[in-house]
C-alpha cells in the first residue's frame, strides 16, 4: 500500500510537467516562477476535478473527469477574455 501511494505521488509530479510553460531561460527566478505557477495550476485542476466528482457522485480515485488539457484551455481562454 505504501509503495502504491508513493507511485501516485511520482505520477502526480510528472503530471505537473503538462502545466509548465516552455522556456529557455537560465535565470533561476524565471524557472522558479514557472514551476510555482505550474504547481498552482496543477493544484487548481485537481481541486476542480475533485469538486466535479463530488457533484456528480463519482468515485474520487477514478480517472479525471476534467482533463488537464481541457482545464488549461479553459484557464487560457478566461485569461484572454479578461485581458
N, C-alpha and C positions, 0 to 999 in steps of 0.2 A: 504494500500500500504506500509506503514512504517513497519507494522508487517511482511509482506511478505518479504521485504528486510532484516529485522533482521533474519528471518528464513533462508534465503540464506546464511547469514554470519555464523550462527550457523552450518549449514550443511557443509560449506567450512572448518570451524575449525575442525570438525570431520573428514573431508577428509584428513587433514594433517597427521592424525594418520597412514594412509596407507603408508606414507613415512618414518615413524620413525623406526630407527633400534632397534632391541631388545637389551636391556642392563639391567644388574642387578646392575650396578654401583650406588653407593650413592654419588659419587663425583659430586658436582653441576656443575663443569666445563665440565665434560663428558656429563651430561644431557643437559646443555645449548648448547654445540656444536651440540649434536644430534638433538635438537629441531630446532636450527638455520639452520642446514643442511637440515632437513626435510622441513622446510618452504621455503627454497631456491628451492629445488626440486619441491615442490608443485607449486610455482610461475612459474617455468620454464615449467612445464606441462601445466598449464593454458595458458601461452603465446603460447606454441606450438599448443595447441588445437585451440586457437583463430586465429592464423595465418593460420592453415589448413582450418578453417571455412571460413575465408576471401577468401582464394584461391579457394575454391570450391563453393562459393556463398551460403553457408548455413546460417541459422539464428543463430545469436550469442548466444542466450539463449537456443538453442536446446541442447539435451544431447551430451556429449563429443564424438567427432569422434575418437580421440586418447584416449584410456582408460588409467587410471593410471597404471595399470599392464603392459600394452604394453610399456608405457613410461619408467617405472622403468627397465624393461628388456632391452630396447634399451640402456639406460644410463649405466647399469651394463656391458653389452656386450662391449660397447665402452670403458669403463674404463679398462676392462680386456685386450682388444686388445692394448690399449695404454701403458699398463704395467707400 
